[in-house]
Amino acid sequence: MSMSEELSLVIKNQQAIAGIRHIDWNKDELIERVRAAKYKGLVYTDDDITNARTDRAELNAIKNSISDSRIQVKKFVMAPYDQFEAEVAEVTNLIIEAVKPIDEAIKTHDENQKADKKKQLVAYFDSIIGNLAESVTFERVFDPKMVNASTSMKKAKEGIADGVQQIRTNIETINTVVSEPYRSFAVANYLQTMKLAGSMKLAQRMEQEDRRKAELAAEAEKA
């Protein structure tokens, strides 16, 4: 017998549970009684109020009797299940308590593994960041998923390297596209925001504003 079979819930009296397929009761008799001719199509007048009250009392008595019996049958049928549910809850709670220290051990192990992996990635980042060390932090290229067990160290390092290379490429783009003296501003803004397009547009607006001011100044001198 395997471990999973040993620890599985086994119903030892399955036939007893399946024994009750239908609860037999005097349904037809009661239906016939309620559908009796004495109630069918009756129209009560003021003179028949006494009979109406009697008929109502009789029908309500039948209804209440059915309800009381239903509750008794339900209690009887549910009693074994209620006991079974309580017993299952008792065993389940024991399992939950047994799992807690195991969960804690696994959690501690996983956290230690992630911390060690992140430490290695930081060291790798430091080894490739070069002249950007003072401007780019590790967190700029780090993704928490990199330290998950499902991500290999090789893949994580590739992610770090790709992030650093992308930053270098974006800085080169700024230095190529943005004219002096706005390059340094655009690069500084990019390193702060990590938004290439926004930094370039901001530098472009500054250049346009300076050009407009210069044109206004030139026009003022001519005047």
GROMACS elastic network, one bead per residue, 0.5 to 0.9 nm:
[ bonds ]
;  ai    aj funct       b0    kb
    1     4     6  0.83256   500
    1     5     6  0.62979   500
    1     6     6  0.66954   500
    2     5     6  0.52872   500
    2     6     6  0.63402   500
    2     7     6  0.88529   500
    3     6     6  0.51142   500
    3     7     6  0.63365   500
    3     8     6  0.86661   500
    4     7     6  0.53105   500
    4     8     6  0.61163   500
    5     8     6  0.51709   500
    5     9     6  0.84240   500
    5    10     6  0.89465   500
    6     9     6  0.84512   500
    7    10     6  0.88703   500
   11    14     6  0.56953   500
   12    15     6  0.86184   500
   13    16     6  0.54359   500
   13    17     6  0.67642   500
   13    18     6  0.89538   500
   14    17     6  0.52307   500
   14    18     6  0.62719   500
   14    19     6  0.84990   500
   15    18     6  0.50511   500
   15    19     6  0.58110   500
   16    20     6  0.77272   500
   17    20     6  0.68446   500
   17    80     6  0.89749   500
   18    21     6  0.66047   500
   19    22     6  0.88904   500
   20    23     6  0.70420   500
   20    77     6  0.88904   500
   23    73     6  0.88685   500
   24    27     6  0.82538   500
   25    28     6  0.84122   500
   26    29     6  0.53307   500
   26    30     6  0.63681   500
   26    31     6  0.87154   500
   27    30     6  0.53117   500
   27    31     6  0.61555   500
   27    32     6  0.85949   500
   28    31     6  0.50381   500
   28    32     6  0.60606   500
   28    33     6  0.84935   500
   29    32     6  0.51628   500
   29    33     6  0.61851   500
   29    34     6  0.87544   500
   30    34     6  0.61434   500
   30    35     6  0.84643   500
   30    62     6  0.81464   500
   31    34     6  0.51940   500
   31    35     6  0.60268   500
   31    36     6  0.84047   500
   32    35     6  0.51036   500
   32    36     6  0.59493   500
   33    36     6  0.51341   500
   33    37     6  0.88554   500
   34    37     6  0.87409   500
   34    39     6  0.74129   500
   34    40     6  0.89189   500
   34    59     6  0.73177   500
   34    62     6  0.87191   500
   35    38     6  0.82080   500
   35    39     6  0.67889   500
   35    40     6  0.66599   500
   36    39     6  0.58750   500
   36    40     6  0.66020   500
   37    40     6  0.50346   500
   37    41     6  0.81360   500
   37    42     6  0.89253   500
   38    41     6  0.83547   500
   38    42     6  0.74374   500
   39    42     6  0.57442   500
   39    55     6  0.78976   500
   43    48     6  0.88024   500
   44    47     6  0.77291   500
   44    48     6  0.54456   500
   44    49     6  0.66635   500
   44    51     6  0.82759   500
   44    52     6  0.66055   500
   45    48     6  0.51569   500
   45    49     6  0.66261   500
   45    52     6  0.89056   500
   46    49     6  0.54833   500
   46    50     6  0.87383   500
   47    50     6  0.75757   500
   47    51     6  0.86865   500
   48    51     6  0.52696   500
   48    52     6  0.60967   500
   48    53     6  0.86996   500
   49    53     6  0.61200   500
   49    54     6  0.85317   500
   50    53     6  0.52400   500
   50    54     6  0.63111   500
   50    55     6  0.87209   500
   51    55     6  0.60610   500
   51    56     6  0.84699   500
   52    55     6  0.50988   500
   52    56     6  0.60394   500
   52    57     6  0.84733   500
   53    56     6  0.50916   500
   53    57     6  0.60569   500
   53    58     6  0.85358   500
   54    57     6  0.51107   500
   54    58     6  0.61542   500
   54    59     6  0.86944   500
   55    58     6  0.50457   500
   55    59     6  0.61895   500
   55    60     6  0.85095   500
   56    59     6  0.51765   500
   56    60     6  0.59802   500
   56    61     6  0.83613   500
   57    60     6  0.51124   500
   57    61     6  0.59425   500
   57    62     6  0.86329   500
   58    61     6  0.50867   500
   58    62     6  0.64201   500
   58    63     6  0.87677   500
   59    62     6  0.51214   500
   59    63     6  0.62502   500
   59    64     6  0.86410   500
   60    64     6  0.59773   500
   60    65     6  0.83701   500
   61    64     6  0.51053   500
   61    65     6  0.60067   500
   61    66     6  0.85403   500
   62    65     6  0.50824   500
   62    66     6  0.61830   500
   62    67     6  0.86259   500
   63    66     6  0.51499   500
   63    67     6  0.62050   500
   63    68     6  0.86869   500
   64    68     6  0.60841   500
   64    69     6  0.85141   500
   65    68     6  0.51620   500
   65    69     6  0.61612   500
   65    70     6  0.85060   500
   66    69     6  0.51527   500
   66    70     6  0.60253   500
   66    71     6  0.86746   500
   67    70     6  0.50077   500
   67    71     6  0.62805   500
   67    72     6  0.87056   500
   68    71     6  0.52333   500
   68    72     6  0.63313   500
   68    73     6  0.87110   500
   69    72     6  0.50325   500
   69    73     6  0.60732   500
   69    74     6  0.84520   500
   70    73     6  0.51400   500
   70    74     6  0.60331   500
   70    75     6  0.85856   500
   71    74     6  0.50772   500
   71    75     6  0.61838   500
   71    76     6  0.85873   500
   72    75     6  0.51806   500
   72    76     6  0.61771   500
   72    77     6  0.86098   500
   73    76     6  0.50044   500
   73    77     6  0.59919   500
   73    78     6  0.82925   500
   74    77     6  0.51135   500
   74    78     6  0.57295   500
   74    79     6  0.81827   500
   75    78     6  0.51155   500
   75    79     6  0.57258   500
   76    79     6  0.53941   500
   76    80     6  0.79549   500
   77    80     6  0.68874   500
   77    81     6  0.77271   500
   78    81     6  0.51049   500
   78    82     6  0.58959   500
   78    83     6  0.85250   500
   79    82     6  0.51158   500
   79    83     6  0.62594   500
   79    84     6  0.85343   500
   80    83     6  0.52077   500
   80    84     6  0.60560   500
   80    85     6  0.85795   500
   81    85     6  0.59083   500
   81    86     6  0.84794   500
   82    85     6  0.50869   500
   82    86     6  0.62402   500
   82    87     6  0.86479   500
   83    86     6  0.51806   500
   83    87     6  0.62406   500
   83    88     6  0.86217   500
   84    87     6  0.51153   500
   84    88     6  0.60964   500
   84    89     6  0.85759   500
   85    88     6  0.50470   500
   85    89     6  0.61090   500
   85    90     6  0.86275   500
   86    89     6  0.50771   500
   86    90     6  0.62790   500
   86    91     6  0.88793   500
   87    90     6  0.50532   500
   87    91     6  0.64694   500
   87    92     6  0.85870   500
   88    91     6  0.52347   500
   88    92     6  0.59727   500
   88    93     6  0.85365   500
   89    93     6  0.60069   500
   89    94     6  0.85758   500
   90    93     6  0.53305   500
   90    94     6  0.64888   500
   90    95     6  0.89032   500
   91    94     6  0.51000   500
   91    95     6  0.63656   500
   91    96     6  0.87597   500
   92    95     6  0.50337   500
   92    96     6  0.62164   500
   92    97     6  0.87007   500
   93    97     6  0.62255   500
   93    98     6  0.85509   500
   94    97     6  0.51891   500
   94    98     6  0.61669   500
   94    99     6  0.86603   500
   95    99     6  0.60969   500
   95   100     6  0.87460   500
   96    99     6  0.51531   500
   96   100     6  0.63827   500
   97   100     6  0.53671   500
   97   101     6  0.77952   500
   98   101     6  0.67071   500
   98   102     6  0.73427   500
   99   102     6  0.51288   500
   99   103     6  0.60084   500
   99   104     6  0.86065   500
  100   103     6  0.51167   500
  100   104     6  0.62236   500
  100   105     6  0.86902   500
  101   105     6  0.61230   500
  101   106     6  0.85977   500
  102   105     6  0.51039   500
  102   106     6  0.62053   500
  102   107     6  0.84803   500
  103   106     6  0.51362   500
  103   107     6  0.59467   500
  103   108     6  0.84931   500
  104   108     6  0.60359   500
  104   109     6  0.84751   500
  105   108     6  0.51739   500
  105   109     6  0.61306   500
  105   110     6  0.85978   500
  106   109     6  0.50268   500
  106   110     6  0.60541   500
  106   111     6  0.85295   500
  107   110     6  0.51198   500
  107   111     6  0.60841   500
  107   112     6  0.85326   500
  108   111     6  0.51445   500
  108   112     6  0.61188   500
  108   113     6  0.85460   500
  109   112     6  0.51627   500
  109   113     6  0.61475   500
  109   114     6  0.86487   500
  110   113     6  0.50185   500
  110   114     6  0.61439   500
  110   115     6  0.85509   500
  110   148     6  0.86406   500
  110   149     6  0.81995   500
  111   114     6  0.50568   500
  111   115     6  0.60449   500
  111   116     6  0.85499   500
  112   115     6  0.50322   500
  112   116     6  0.60999   500
  112   117     6  0.84784   500
  113   116     6  0.51907   500
  113   117     6  0.60894   500
  113   118     6  0.85413   500
  113   147     6  0.80724   500
  113   148     6  0.87606   500
  113   149     6  0.82680   500
  114   117     6  0.50229   500
  114   118     6  0.60048   500
  114   119     6  0.84750   500
  114   146     6  0.88570   500
  114   147     6  0.50891   500
  114   148     6  0.66456   500
  114   149     6  0.78606   500
  115   118     6  0.51168   500
  115   119     6  0.61385   500
  115   120     6  0.87427   500
  115   147     6  0.78181   500
  116   119     6  0.50235   500
  116   120     6  0.63775   500
  116   121     6  0.87262   500
  116   147     6  0.87989   500
  117   120     6  0.51492   500
  117   121     6  0.62741   500
  117   122     6  0.86916   500
  117   146     6  0.85524   500
  117   147     6  0.59114   500
  117   148     6  0.88286   500
  117   153     6  0.75683   500
  118   122     6  0.61098   500
  118   123     6  0.85989   500
  118   144     6  0.89437   500
  118   146     6  0.80943   500
  118   147     6  0.61565   500
  119   122     6  0.51313   500
  119   123     6  0.63476   500
  119   124     6  0.86891   500
  120   123     6  0.50957   500
  120   124     6  0.62088   500
  120   125     6  0.85998   500
  120   153     6  0.88888   500
  121   125     6  0.60145   500
  121   126     6  0.85282   500
  121   138     6  0.88024   500
  121   142     6  0.86844   500
  121   146     6  0.89317   500
  121   147     6  0.88068   500
  121   153     6  0.82893   500
  121   156     6  0.75937   500
  121   157     6  0.65679   500
  121   160     6  0.76573   500
  122   126     6  0.61504   500
  122   127     6  0.86160   500
  122   138     6  0.65635   500
  122   142     6  0.89931   500
  123   126     6  0.51037   500
  123   127     6  0.63034   500
  123   128     6  0.89978   500
  124   127     6  0.50551   500
  124   128     6  0.65879   500
  124   129     6  0.87020   500
  124   157     6  0.73020   500
  124   160     6  0.82185   500
  124   161     6  0.87730   500
  125   128     6  0.54068   500
  125   129     6  0.58869   500
  125   138     6  0.66551   500
  125   141     6  0.88656   500
  125   157     6  0.82442   500
  125   160     6  0.66804   500
  125   161     6  0.75466   500
  125   164     6  0.82757   500
  126   129     6  0.54992   500
  126   130     6  0.74953   500
  126   133     6  0.74360   500
  126   138     6  0.80866   500
  127   130     6  0.71176   500
  128   161     6  0.75835   500
  128   164     6  0.79927   500
  129   132     6  0.56180   500
  129   133     6  0.55901   500
  129   136     6  0.79531   500
  129   161     6  0.88157   500
  129   164     6  0.68237   500
  130   133     6  0.58563   500
  131   134     6  0.73691   500
  131   135     6  0.83909   500
  132   135     6  0.52116   500
  132   136     6  0.57284   500
  132   137     6  0.87093   500
  132   164     6  0.89791   500
  132   168     6  0.85981   500
  133   136     6  0.56822   500
  133   137     6  0.70775   500
  134   137     6  0.76793   500
  135   188     6  0.85912   500
  135   191     6  0.66415   500
  135   192     6  0.83883   500
  136   139     6  0.83413   500
  136   140     6  0.66156   500
  136   141     6  0.86124   500
  136   164     6  0.86200   500
  136   167     6  0.87748   500
  136   191     6  0.68904   500
  136   192     6  0.86962   500
  137   140     6  0.55226   500
  137   141     6  0.77246   500
  138   141     6  0.58385   500
  138   142     6  0.61434   500
  138   160     6  0.85550   500
  139   143     6  0.77241   500
  140   143     6  0.85573   500
  140   163     6  0.79938   500
  140   164     6  0.87177   500
  140   194     6  0.82596   500
  141   159     6  0.77063   500
  141   160     6  0.57355   500
  141   161     6  0.84002   500
  141   162     6  0.83569   500
  141   163     6  0.50601   500
  141   164     6  0.66850   500
  142   145     6  0.86150   500
  142   146     6  0.73470   500
  142   156     6  0.88919   500
  142   159     6  0.78984   500
  142   160     6  0.64877   500
  142   163     6  0.80792   500
  143   146     6  0.55594   500
  143   147     6  0.80716   500
  143   156     6  0.87425   500
  143   159     6  0.83192   500
  143   160     6  0.86083   500
  144   147     6  0.59848   500
  144   148     6  0.74272   500
  145   148     6  0.52683   500
  145   149     6  0.87641   500
  145   150     6  0.84471   500
  145   151     6  0.71726   500
  145   156     6  0.85635   500
  146   149     6  0.83627   500
  146   150     6  0.84993   500
  146   151     6  0.57951   500
  146   152     6  0.78856   500
  146   153     6  0.79238   500
  146   155     6  0.78214   500
  146   156     6  0.50364   500
  146   157     6  0.83951   500
  146   159     6  0.78368   500
  146   160     6  0.89450   500
  147   150     6  0.82685   500
  147   151     6  0.66806   500
  147   152     6  0.83078   500
  147   153     6  0.80953   500
  147   156     6  0.74182   500
  148   151     6  0.54975   500
  148   152     6  0.81886   500
  149   152     6  0.69817   500
  151   154     6  0.82510   500
  151   155     6  0.63310   500
  151   156     6  0.64864   500
  152   155     6  0.51642   500
  152   156     6  0.61757   500
  152   157     6  0.86362   500
  153   157     6  0.60776   500
  153   158     6  0.84730   500
  154   157     6  0.52510   500
  154   158     6  0.61978   500
  154   159     6  0.86902   500
  155   158     6  0.50280   500
  155   159     6  0.62793   500
  155   160     6  0.88164   500
  156   159     6  0.50268   500
  156   160     6  0.64071   500
  156   161     6  0.86960   500
  157   161     6  0.60759   500
  157   162     6  0.84214   500
  158   161     6  0.50193   500
  158   162     6  0.59269   500
  158   163     6  0.84428   500
  159   162     6  0.50851   500
  159   163     6  0.61095   500
  159   164     6  0.86784   500
  160   163     6  0.51282   500
  160   164     6  0.63038   500
  160   165     6  0.86126   500
  161   164     6  0.51959   500
  161   165     6  0.60609   500
  161   166     6  0.84973   500
  162   165     6  0.50601   500
  162   166     6  0.59977   500
  162   167     6  0.86352   500
  163   166     6  0.51349   500
  163   167     6  0.63997   500
  163   168     6  0.88117   500
  164   167     6  0.51989   500
  164   168     6  0.63820   500
  164   169     6  0.86923   500
  165   168     6  0.50219   500
  165   169     6  0.60726   500
  165   170     6  0.85519   500
  166   170     6  0.60848   500
  166   171     6  0.85673   500
  167   170     6  0.51202   500
  167   171     6  0.62136   500
  167   172     6  0.86270   500
  167   191     6  0.82885   500
  167   194     6  0.81032   500
  168   171     6  0.51391   500
  168   172     6  0.62084   500
  168   173     6  0.86239   500
  169   172     6  0.50376   500
  169   173     6  0.61755   500
  169   174     6  0.87291   500
  170   174     6  0.63011   500
  170   175     6  0.86789   500
  170   187     6  0.87854   500
  170   190     6  0.85411   500
  170   196     6  0.65409   500
  171   174     6  0.50812   500
  171   175     6  0.62281   500
  171   176     6  0.85799   500
  171   186     6  0.88226   500
  171   187     6  0.62179   500
  171   190     6  0.80062   500
  171   191     6  0.86703   500
  171   196     6  0.83513   500
  172   175     6  0.50315   500
  172   176     6  0.60807   500
  172   177     6  0.85737   500
  173   176     6  0.50725   500
  173   177     6  0.59950   500
  173   178     6  0.80717   500
  173   196     6  0.87830   500
  174   177     6  0.52717   500
  174   178     6  0.53636   500
  174   179     6  0.85837   500
  174   183     6  0.65002   500
  174   184     6  0.89218   500
  174   186     6  0.69317   500
  174   187     6  0.67030   500
  174   196     6  0.79314   500
  174   199     6  0.86089   500
  174   200     6  0.68310   500
  175   178     6  0.57508   500
  175   179     6  0.74251   500
  175   180     6  0.86393   500
  175   183     6  0.58521   500
  175   184     6  0.82670   500
  175   186     6  0.87144   500
  175   187     6  0.79397   500
  176   179     6  0.76637   500
  176   183     6  0.87737   500
  177   183     6  0.85642   500
  177   200     6  0.83697   500
  178   181     6  0.85453   500
  178   182     6  0.65153   500
  178   183     6  0.54809   500
  178   186     6  0.77464   500
  178   200     6  0.69731   500
  178   203     6  0.73284   500
  178   204     6  0.74559   500
  179   182     6  0.59184   500
  179   183     6  0.60369   500
  179   203     6  0.88859   500
  179   204     6  0.88180   500
  179   207     6  0.85579   500
  180   183     6  0.55265   500
  180   184     6  0.79683   500
  181   184     6  0.70361   500
  181   185     6  0.79807   500
  181   207     6  0.87283   500
  182   185     6  0.53163   500
  182   186     6  0.61912   500
  182   187     6  0.86694   500
  182   203     6  0.58504   500
  182   204     6  0.80662   500
  182   206     6  0.78355   500
  182   207     6  0.71889   500
  183   186     6  0.50831   500
  183   187     6  0.60575   500
  183   188     6  0.84829   500
  183   200     6  0.87392   500
  183   203     6  0.75463   500
  184   187     6  0.50964   500
  184   188     6  0.60344   500
  184   189     6  0.85008   500
  185   188     6  0.51245   500
  185   189     6  0.60946   500
  185   190     6  0.85109   500
  185   199     6  0.84137   500
  185   203     6  0.70339   500
  186   189     6  0.51028   500
  186   190     6  0.60459   500
  186   191     6  0.86204   500
  186   196     6  0.85492   500
  186   198     6  0.89922   500
  186   199     6  0.52178   500
  186   200     6  0.59616   500
  186   201     6  0.87063   500
  186   202     6  0.73636   500
  186   203     6  0.56363   500
  186   204     6  0.89913   500
  187   190     6  0.50270   500
  187   191     6  0.61447   500
  187   192     6  0.85878   500
  187   196     6  0.87055   500
  187   199     6  0.74445   500
  187   200     6  0.85813   500
  188   191     6  0.52134   500
  188   192     6  0.63121   500
  188   193     6  0.87336   500
  188   199     6  0.85872   500
  189   192     6  0.51164   500
  189   193     6  0.60936   500
  189   194     6  0.78081   500
  189   195     6  0.81766   500
  189   196     6  0.87332   500
  189   198     6  0.87196   500
  189   199     6  0.57402   500
  189   200     6  0.88802   500
  189   202     6  0.87725   500
  190   193     6  0.51251   500
  190   195     6  0.55309   500
  190   196     6  0.57816   500
  190   197     6  0.87323   500
  190   198     6  0.79198   500
  190   199     6  0.54390   500
  190   200     6  0.82690   500
  191   194     6  0.53972   500
  191   195     6  0.80873   500
  191   196     6  0.89217   500
  192   195     6  0.83631   500
  193   196     6  0.82531   500
  193   198     6  0.86496   500
  193   199     6  0.80414   500
  194   198     6  0.89367   500
  194   199     6  0.84427   500
  195   198     6  0.54997   500
  195   199     6  0.61822   500
  195   200     6  0.87222   500
  196   199     6  0.52938   500
  196   200     6  0.62411   500
  196   201     6  0.86484   500
  197   200     6  0.52122   500
  197   201     6  0.61127   500
  197   202     6  0.85509   500
  198   201     6  0.51599   500
  198   202     6  0.61004   500
  198   203     6  0.86616   500
  199   202     6  0.51229   500
  199   203     6  0.62832   500
  199   204     6  0.85853   500
  200   203     6  0.51498   500
  200   204     6  0.60885   500
  200   205     6  0.86408   500
  201   205     6  0.61338   500
  201   206     6  0.85890   500
  202   205     6  0.51447   500
  202   206     6  0.62930   500
  202   207     6  0.86909   500
  203   206     6  0.50458   500
  203   207     6  0.61949   500
  203   208     6  0.86417   500
  204   207     6  0.50604   500
  204   208     6  0.61691   500
  204   209     6  0.85531   500
  205   208     6  0.50377   500
  205   209     6  0.60372   500
  205   210     6  0.85442   500
  206   209     6  0.50871   500
  206   210     6  0.61473   500
  206   211     6  0.85469   500
  207   210     6  0.51623   500
  207   211     6  0.61227   500
  207   212     6  0.85866   500
  208   211     6  0.50493   500
  208   212     6  0.61103   500
  208   213     6  0.86130   500
  209   212     6  0.50646   500
  209   213     6  0.61942   500
  209   214     6  0.86079   500
  210   213     6  0.50736   500
  210   214     6  0.61438   500
  210   215     6  0.86271   500
  211   214     6  0.50482   500
  211   215     6  0.61892   500
  211   216     6  0.86360   500
  212   215     6  0.51053   500
  212   216     6  0.62101   500
  212   217     6  0.85699   500
  213   216     6  0.50947   500
  213   217     6  0.60979   500
  213   218     6  0.85863   500
  214   217     6  0.50052   500
  214   218     6  0.60978   500
  214   219     6  0.85730   500
  215   218     6  0.50361   500
  215   219     6  0.61484   500
  215   220     6  0.85180   500
  216   219     6  0.50963   500
  216   220     6  0.61121   500
  216   221     6  0.87307   500
  217   221     6  0.63286   500
  217   222     6  0.88083   500
  218   221     6  0.51823   500
  218   222     6  0.64073   500
  218   223     6  0.87295   500
  219   222     6  0.51765   500
  219   223     6  0.62833   500
  220   223     6  0.51309   500
